[in-house]
Amino acid sequence: MSEIKTNKLSSLTGTDNNITIDPDGTGDTIIASGNLGVGTTSPIGKLMVKDGTSSPSALVVRQTSEGGSAALSLDSIFNNASNTDKEIASIKLGVVTNGSATPNADIRFETMQGGTLSEAMKIQSNGTILLGKADTTGSTGGFLFNKNGNGFGAVSGGPVLYLNRMTTTGVNLQFRMNNSPVGSVSVTSSSTSYNTSSDHRLKENVTAITSATDRLKQLNPVRFNFIADADTTVDGFLAHEVQDVVPEAITGTKDAVDSEGNPEYQGIDQSKLVPLLVATIQEQQAAIEALTARVTALEAN
């Protein structure tokens, strides 16, 4: 088919049976091989929208109603009796304050589970992110991320992250290495436990701690304040000093810097000092009991 030109915005090129819409002379809006390209002459999918500038947006999807209508829905063949198309997921732009001159809008993500479409995630206008929960109260399960720390009850300075377990005790957070669990944070109705791997089946070459008192005496507990918090004095240790005595309690290397010369600060897990403390107490208790026995024997004579 030969090329057809009109005084409108389109032309039909017969050499490749593509339809080019050319309002600005760039020829970069095209229907080619059943694919529609906007801003590109080589669409790689049924619809490809491309923009080489920072403004305006490459793709604008706009709803005209307020209150939570879906601006974008994902449909698929649903395996039901009629085998008809059915919405399986959607992204909704919901206006919180309808009719206001300066409304607040959130973004809601809905997914299908068990044949029912329900809200799975929400980004509120204040930056709060909800996963698996529909509101910011503590009465529903799920995750809440709040950049301002104003979560349940809008308490100023509240937690930024809530991990809320509902009806049973158990693990709220699990840490894994190479897909094997190595630690967790678990809760009961009244307490929290911070757990690290300790099962005997994970260990070998188990021996008693010796010379614990000598090693403990090498530790140098001090009082100090952090530079960023000059008004608060605390008890603690200097990481590089502890590293010589209990190296597993320390992460990082003394005075380390990155490739740009920025400090890479050391950290300490003070719970790793507990076995040494217990072993020292046991050694001291054994010495006390031995001395007590000698005194008793001397007094008996």
C-alpha positions as CSV (number, residue, x, y, z in Angstrom):
1,M,0.0,0.0,0.0
2,S,1.3,3.4,-0.9
3,E,1.8,6.1,1.7
4,I,-1.2,8.2,2.3
5,K,-0.9,11.7,3.7
6,T,-3.6,14.0,4.9
7,N,-3.8,17.4,6.5
8,K,-4.4,15.6,9.8
9,L,-1.9,14.0,12.2
10,S,-1.3,10.5,10.7
11,S,0.2,8.8,7.8
12,L,0.1,5.2,6.6
13,T,3.3,3.8,5.3
14,G,2.8,0.8,3.0
15,T,6.4,-0.5,3.1
16,D,6.0,-2.2,6.5
17,N,2.2,-1.8,7.1
18,N,3.0,0.3,10.2
19,I,0.8,3.3,11.1
20,T,2.7,6.4,12.2
21,I,1.1,9.2,14.1
22,D,3.2,12.3,13.5
23,P,1.9,15.5,15.0
24,D,5.4,17.0,15.7
25,G,7.4,15.7,12.8
26,T,9.3,13.2,14.9
27,G,7.3,10.1,13.8
28,D,7.9,8.5,17.2
29,T,4.3,7.4,17.8
30,I,3.6,4.2,15.9
31,I,1.5,1.1,15.6
32,A,4.0,-1.6,14.5
33,S,3.3,-5.4,14.3
34,G,0.3,-5.0,16.6
35,N,2.3,-3.1,19.3
36,L,1.6,0.6,20.1
37,G,4.6,2.8,20.8
38,V,4.3,6.3,22.2
39,G,7.6,8.2,22.2
40,T,9.4,5.3,20.5
41,T,9.4,3.7,17.1
42,S,10.4,0.3,18.5
43,P,7.7,-0.8,21.1
44,I,8.8,-4.0,22.8
45,G,5.3,-4.8,24.2
46,K,1.6,-4.4,23.4
47,L,2.0,-0.8,24.8
48,M,5.3,1.0,25.4
49,V,5.4,4.6,26.6
50,K,8.8,6.3,26.6
51,D,9.8,9.9,27.4
52,G,13.3,11.3,27.2
53,T,12.7,14.3,29.4
54,S,12.1,14.8,33.1
55,S,8.7,16.6,32.5
56,P,6.0,15.8,31.7
57,S,5.5,12.2,33.0
58,A,5.9,9.5,30.4
59,L,2.5,8.0,31.3
60,V,-0.4,9.6,33.0
61,V,-3.4,7.5,34.2
62,R,-6.1,9.7,35.6
63,Q,-9.4,8.8,37.3
64,T,-12.2,11.4,37.3
65,S,-14.0,10.2,40.5
66,E,-13.1,10.6,44.1
67,G,-13.1,8.2,47.0
68,G,-11.0,5.2,45.9
69,S,-11.8,4.2,42.3
70,A,-9.1,2.3,40.6
71,A,-6.9,4.3,38.3
72,L,-5.2,1.1,37.1
73,S,-6.6,-2.4,37.2
74,L,-4.9,-5.7,36.2
75,D,-7.2,-8.3,34.7
76,S,-6.8,-11.9,33.7
77,I,-8.8,-14.9,32.7
78,F,-10.3,-16.1,36.0
79,N,-10.8,-19.9,36.2
80,N,-14.4,-19.8,37.2
81,A,-17.5,-21.5,35.7
82,S,-17.8,-18.9,33.0
83,N,-14.1,-18.5,32.4
84,T,-14.5,-14.8,32.0
85,D,-12.1,-11.9,32.5
86,K,-11.9,-10.8,36.1
87,E,-10.0,-8.1,38.0
88,I,-7.1,-9.8,39.9
89,A,-5.2,-6.7,41.1
90,S,-5.6,-3.0,41.1
91,I,-3.8,0.2,42.1
92,K,-6.3,2.8,43.5
93,L,-5.8,6.5,44.0
94,G,-8.2,7.3,46.8
95,V,-9.0,10.8,48.0
96,V,-9.3,10.8,51.8
97,T,-11.0,14.2,52.0
98,N,-13.6,14.3,49.2
99,G,-14.5,17.7,47.9
100,S,-11.7,19.6,49.7
101,A,-9.8,22.3,47.8
102,T,-6.6,20.7,49.2
103,P,-7.4,17.0,49.5
104,N,-5.2,14.2,50.9
105,A,-4.8,11.2,48.6
106,D,-3.4,7.8,49.3
107,I,-2.4,4.9,47.0
108,R,-3.9,1.5,47.6
109,F,-2.8,-1.8,46.2
110,E,-5.3,-4.6,46.0
111,T,-4.5,-8.3,45.2
112,M,-6.6,-11.4,45.0
113,Q,-6.5,-14.2,47.5
114,G,-8.9,-17.1,47.5
115,G,-10.9,-15.5,44.8
116,T,-11.5,-12.3,46.8
117,L,-9.9,-8.9,45.9
118,S,-8.7,-7.1,49.0
119,E,-6.4,-4.3,50.0
120,A,-2.8,-5.6,50.5
121,M,-0.8,-2.4,50.8
122,K,-1.5,1.3,51.3
123,I,0.7,4.4,51.1
124,Q,-1.0,7.2,52.9
125,S,-0.7,10.9,52.1
126,N,1.6,11.5,55.1
127,G,4.1,8.8,54.0
128,T,2.9,6.0,56.3
129,I,3.1,2.6,54.6
130,L,0.7,-0.2,55.6
131,L,1.3,-3.8,54.7
132,G,-1.3,-6.4,55.4
133,K,-3.4,-3.9,57.5
134,A,-6.0,-1.4,56.6
135,D,-5.5,1.2,59.2
136,T,-2.9,2.7,61.7
137,T,-4.5,1.3,64.9
138,G,-3.1,-1.4,67.0
139,S,-6.2,-3.6,66.7
140,T,-5.3,-5.1,63.3
141,G,-2.4,-7.3,62.3
142,G,0.3,-6.4,59.7
143,F,3.1,-4.0,59.3
144,L,3.2,-0.2,59.7
145,F,6.1,2.0,58.6
146,N,5.8,5.6,59.7
147,K,8.5,8.1,58.8
148,N,7.3,10.6,61.4
149,G,7.0,8.1,64.2
150,N,3.3,9.2,64.7
151,G,1.5,5.9,64.5
152,F,-1.1,4.4,66.8
153,G,-3.1,7.2,68.3
154,A,-0.8,9.8,66.6
155,V,1.6,9.8,69.5
156,S,4.4,12.2,68.8
157,G,7.7,10.5,68.8
158,G,6.1,7.1,68.6
159,P,7.8,4.0,66.9
160,V,8.6,4.2,63.3
161,L,8.0,0.4,62.7
162,Y,5.4,-1.7,64.4
163,L,5.5,-5.5,64.3
164,N,2.1,-6.6,65.6
165,R,1.4,-10.2,66.4
166,M,-2.3,-10.8,67.1
167,T,-3.6,-13.8,69.0
168,T,-0.7,-16.2,69.5
169,T,2.8,-16.0,71.0
170,G,5.8,-16.6,68.7
171,V,8.3,-15.0,66.3
172,N,7.7,-11.5,65.1
173,L,10.9,-11.2,63.2
174,Q,13.3,-13.8,61.9
175,F,16.9,-13.4,60.5
176,R,18.4,-15.8,58.0
177,M,21.8,-16.5,56.4
178,N,21.8,-18.5,53.2
179,N,18.1,-19.3,53.9
180,S,18.9,-20.8,57.3
181,P,17.5,-19.2,60.5
182,V,20.2,-17.6,62.7
183,G,18.1,-15.4,65.0
184,S,14.7,-14.0,65.8
185,V,12.7,-11.6,67.9
186,S,9.7,-13.4,69.5
187,V,7.0,-12.1,71.8
188,T,4.5,-13.3,74.5
189,S,1.6,-11.4,75.9
190,S,4.0,-9.5,78.2
191,S,7.6,-9.8,77.0
192,T,10.0,-9.8,74.1
193,S,12.9,-12.2,73.5
194,Y,15.9,-11.5,71.3
195,N,17.2,-14.9,70.2
196,T,20.4,-16.0,68.4
197,S,21.1,-19.6,67.3
198,S,22.2,-21.8,70.2
199,D,20.9,-25.3,69.6
200,H,23.5,-28.0,70.5
201,R,23.0,-29.7,67.1
202,L,24.6,-26.7,65.5
203,K,27.8,-26.8,67.5
204,E,30.9,-28.9,67.8
205,N,34.3,-28.9,69.7
206,V,32.5,-27.8,72.9
207,T,35.0,-27.1,75.7
208,A,34.9,-25.3,79.1
209,I,35.9,-21.6,79.4
210,T,39.2,-21.4,81.3
211,S,41.1,-18.4,82.8
212,A,37.9,-16.4,82.6
213,T,39.0,-14.1,85.5
214,D,42.3,-13.3,83.8
215,R,40.5,-12.4,80.6
216,L,37.8,-10.4,82.4
217,K,40.4,-8.3,84.1
218,Q,41.7,-7.2,80.6
219,L,38.3,-5.5,79.8
220,N,38.2,-1.8,80.5
221,P,34.7,-0.6,81.3
222,V,34.5,3.2,81.0
223,R,32.0,6.1,81.2
224,F,31.6,8.4,78.2
225,N,29.2,10.3,76.1
226,F,28.7,10.0,72.3
227,I,29.7,13.1,70.4
228,A,26.2,13.3,68.9
229,D,24.7,13.3,72.4
230,A,27.0,15.4,74.6
231,D,24.5,15.7,77.5
232,T,24.2,11.9,78.2
233,T,26.9,10.0,80.0
234,V,26.7,6.2,79.8
235,D,28.7,3.1,80.8
236,G,30.3,0.9,78.2
237,F,33.4,-0.1,76.4
238,L,35.7,1.0,73.5
239,A,35.1,-1.6,70.8
240,H,38.8,-2.1,69.7
241,E,39.8,-2.8,73.3
242,V,37.2,-5.5,73.7
243,Q,38.1,-7.0,70.4
244,D,41.4,-8.2,71.8
245,V,39.6,-10.1,74.6
246,V,36.3,-11.2,73.1
247,P,36.6,-10.7,69.4
248,E,33.2,-12.3,68.6
249,A,31.5,-9.3,70.4
250,I,32.9,-6.8,67.9
251,T,32.1,-6.0,64.3
252,G,34.4,-4.0,62.0
253,T,38.0,-3.0,62.2
254,K,39.7,-0.3,64.3
255,D,40.0,3.0,62.4
256,A,38.7,1.5,59.2
257,V,37.5,3.8,56.4
258,D,35.8,3.2,53.1
259,S,37.1,3.9,49.6
260,E,36.3,7.6,49.9
261,G,37.9,8.0,53.3
262,N,34.7,8.0,55.3
263,P,34.9,6.2,58.7
264,E,33.5,2.7,59.0
265,Y,32.6,2.6,62.7
266,Q,33.0,-0.5,64.9
267,G,30.0,-2.0,66.8
268,I,29.7,-4.1,69.9
269,D,27.2,-6.8,70.9
270,Q,27.6,-6.7,74.7
271,S,25.5,-9.9,75.1
272,K,28.6,-11.8,73.8
273,L,30.3,-10.8,77.0
274,V,27.9,-12.8,79.2
275,P,29.6,-16.2,78.9
276,L,32.9,-14.7,80.1
277,L,31.1,-13.0,83.0
278,V,29.4,-16.2,84.0
279,A,32.6,-18.2,83.8
280,T,34.4,-15.5,85.9
281,I,31.7,-15.7,88.6
282,Q,32.0,-19.5,88.7
283,E,35.8,-19.3,89.1
284,Q,35.4,-16.7,91.9
285,Q,32.7,-18.8,93.6
286,A,34.9,-21.9,93.5
287,A,37.7,-19.8,95.1
288,I,35.4,-18.5,97.7
289,E,34.1,-21.9,98.6
290,A,37.7,-23.3,98.8
291,L,38.7,-20.4,101.1
292,T,35.6,-20.9,103.2
293,A,36.4,-24.6,103.6
294,R,40.0,-23.7,104.8
295,V,38.7,-21.2,107.3
296,T,36.2,-23.7,108.6
297,A,38.9,-26.3,109.0
298,L,41.3,-23.9,110.8
299,E,38.5,-22.8,113.1
300,A,37.8,-26.4,113.9
301,N,41.3,-26.9,115.1
